[in-house]
Every structure is written in structure tokens, then in C-alpha cells.
Amino acid sequence: MKLPLLFALTLLVPATVVAEEVHHGHTSPYRGEEARPIKSLSEADVSELLRGGGWGLAKAAELNGMPGPSHVLKMGTELALSEDQRQRVREVFETMQRAAVAEGVRYVSLEDDLEERFRHRRVSATGLMTLLATIEESRARLRFVYLSAHLMLLDILTQPQIDTYNRLRGYEVPG
């Protein structure tokens, strides 16, 4: 009685689960990423960084009710931006974009250098700490570029515009 039930259950278990059990669950979630040129960054990450995309670095501002310039420009009509506001937001965006692209290129280059050092086994603990500090400094500068742009918009937009922005973005920002 137990054998037919066990057989029936094994037919219901996906092959991947069985394979995982055979390999004792040691398969890495990183499997398939070995071919990436920079292992720590996906192609989408690299593309986002090189084009000056936000890469999620401004979530602390965005999700706390502080609008971002890119989205504000896209929502200009819904936010009833004046021409002066539109121009000021565009200036913030363009400045942010230039700085983000420059720092994104630097960040990707630093990650590529780290990748190369590991690939060719040319890394020491001391050199690694220095390189990681430089990479994290670049990431911090990149994050500053985005977060400070969000801060600047607080001086450009009215509170009703900010409230509308958050509502349209689907945020329930605590008061």
C-alpha cells in the first residue's frame, strides 16, 4: 500500500527537486553567472550604470516621499509643473545624469578591475581591501548623486505636487 503511494508521489515531484536532492542541495544560486564578464554585475546592471540609470540607489528618498527628477519630468502634466519648475527640474536631472554616467563608468571599471584580478589570481588581502574601499567610495558617490537630486526637488515642488507624485507612483508614504 505504501509503495504505490510513494511511487505516485515521486511522479508529482518536479525533476529539479529530485536533482537537487541527488546533489544534496549544493547547487549554487549563482549557477549560470560564470560567463558574465563582470561576475558581480549582470548585463542589465552594467547597462543601467553606464547610461546613468538609478539602479535603485535612491530608494531611501523615493520611498520616503521625495520625488526623483526623471519621474517628475515624465509626470509634468499630471503634477501641473510651471515652466519655471519644469526648467529647474530639467537642470537637476541633466546635472544628475552627467554625474551618474561619469561615476557609473568609473564604478563599472573598478568592478572590472576587481574581476580581472580575481580571474588572473593577482590579488592580495591588502590590495583587496584598498580596491574594495575605492569601489565602495565610487558606489557612495553614485548614490549621493541620486539622493541629492531628490533632495533638490523639495525646494522646487510644492507639497501638493509631492503628494500627487507619491499617489501616482502608488506610494503610501507615512506622514
N, C-alpha and C positions, 0 to 999 in steps of 0.2 A: 504494500500500500504506500509506503514512504518512497520507494524507488520511482514509481510513475510520477508522483507529485514532484519529487526533486528534479526529474528529467524535464517535466513541463515547466518548472520554474527556470531552469537553465536556458530553455529556449526563449524565455522572456527577457533574460538579462542581456543587455547590449554587449556586443563583441568587445568594445573598448573597455568595458568594466572588467571583463574576463581577462583581457590582455594586461590591464593594469595589475590585476591580482597575480598573474603569472610573473610579472616583473616586480612584484612586491611593492607597487606604488612608488617606484623610484623615478618614474618619468618626470622630467623637469617641465614646469610650465613655460620655460624658455625654449623648449624644443622647437626647431624651425627658425630660430633667430640667429643661428650660427652664420648664416650667409650675409647678414647685414654688414654693410661697410663700416658702420659705427654701431657696435653691439648695443650700447646704452640708449640709442636713439632710433626710432622707426623712421621709415621714409617719410611718413606724414609729419613726424616731429621735425625732421630736418627741413622739410618744405615750409612748415609753419614758421620756424625760426628764421629761415633765410628771407622770407617775404615780409617779416615783421608782424606776423600774426600773434595774437595774445597768448597762446599756449597755456591758457588757464592761469596765468600768473597774477591776474588782478582780481581773483575771486574774493579776496578779503574786502575789497572796496565794492565790487559789483553786488555781492550777496548781502552787503550791509547798506544797500540803498544809495550807492554813489555811482551814478551813470558813467559809462565809458564813451569816449568821443566817437568811435566808429559807429556804435549803435545809435547815438544821438543824431548823427548826421543822416543815417538811414531813416530815422523816425522824425525828421524835422517837421513834416507836415502835421503829424499827429500831436507833436509837442508844441505846435504853434510857435516855432522859433522865429524871432525877429531877424531881419537881415544882419543886424549887428551881432546877435548871438550866433547865427549861423557862421559868420565870418570868424568870430573868436574861437568857436569850437573847431572849425576847419584848421585854424592856425595851431591849436593844441594838437589836433590829430596829425597834421603834417610834421610837426616837430617830434612828436612821439614816434611816428612811423620812421623817420630818418634815423633817430637814435636806436630804435628797436632793430632795424635792419643791420645797422653797423654792429651793435652788440650781439645780435643773433649770429652774424657771420663769425664774430670772434669766438662766441661760445661753441659753435659747431666745430670750428678749427681746433679749439682746445680739446674738445671731446675726441676729435680725430687723432690728435697728438697722443692722447692717453691710449686710445685704441692701438695705434701703431707701436707704442712702447710695449704694451702687453703682447701684441701679436709677435713681435720680434724679441721678446724676453729681455728688453732693455729698460728695466725699471727696478729701482731700489726703494726700500721703505722711506728713506729720507727724501729722495726725489719725488716719490709718490705723494708725500704729504704736501710738498711745495706745489706740485701740479694740481692737486685737488683743491688747495686753498685758492689758487688762481682761477680754477674753473668755478668754484663757488662764489668767488668775488664777481666774476662775469655774470653768473646767474642772478646774483643780488642786484647788480646794476640794471640788468634787463627787467627784473621785477620792479625796481624803482621807477624805471621809465613808464611802465604801465600804471602802477599805483598812483604816481604823482600826477599823471594825466587825469585820472578820475578825480583826484582832489581839486585840480584846477577848475573842473566843471562846476563845482559847488559855488564858485564865485561868478559863474556865467548864467546858470539856470535858476529859475525861481523854484520855490518849494512845490507849488502846484505842478510844474513841469517835471520835477523829480518824482513826485507821487505818480504822475501819469506814466512816466517811463517805467517805474517799478511795476505798476499794474499791468502795462502792456507786455512786459517781459515775463509776467507770471510770478513775480516775487511777492511773498508775504513778509515784508520787512518789519521786524519788531520796532515799535515806536519808541 
